């Protein structure tokens, strides 16, 4: 761990030791750094502190459970997500019908779809649909229902059946937690049905996930690791997958790191 980062996290942990929360702005002032530096400390270093809705809180603080906020997630580990999407794009072929999952991990992939002449994208996520709608070469299938603002996604009782009626070539799935024993999970239960339907229907299933999700279990389980054909992760996540002794290990793809 970076020495200065460790000192900042220790100071923040001491400030939170008596309970309660600390606004991100106040944490930055306490450490005499920018809010972005505090965010980076929390997302790149092991710590018991969580950032929930703009406030810092100890992960074991009574009554507190992790809250998913898409805006915060879009800024978290962006460079890692971009590199993952650069590798995932290699699996997409001209004319494919793609299921693209909700969340922020797969957003960098969308700008690269313009290189194809014809694709179809199936999604239940509004942020994905808004980006894809601007691409003239992509036919969009948006699965609707009740809108969940936190993840900018839709849910309905008949969404799984709608997915199963489609011919999906590749399912690109994101996750909030990957644990070798307890499987692949997400924050929201309404996401389980479309994820599982896409995994069951697609000809090829890709899990795209950065190393910060490994060893994490979220409330909504939706798949075992060996339900996927390919796991696109980073150099920190790959060794954990290789420890999956005695089980079928999906193909593991790690982005190449360019040294300037």
ABEGO torsion letter per residue (X at the ends): XBAAAAAAAAAAAAAAAAEEBBBAAAAAAAAGBBAAAAAAAAAABBBABBBBGGBBBBAABBGBBBBBBAAAAAABGAAAAAAAAAAAAAABBBGBBBBBBBEAAAAAAAAAAAABABBBBBBABAAAAAAAAABAABBBBBBBEBBBAAAGBBBBAAAAAAAAABBBABBBBBBABBBAAAEBBBABAAAAAAAAAAAAABABBBBBBBAAABGBBBABBABBAAABABBBBBAAAAAAAAABBGBBBBBBBBBBBBBX
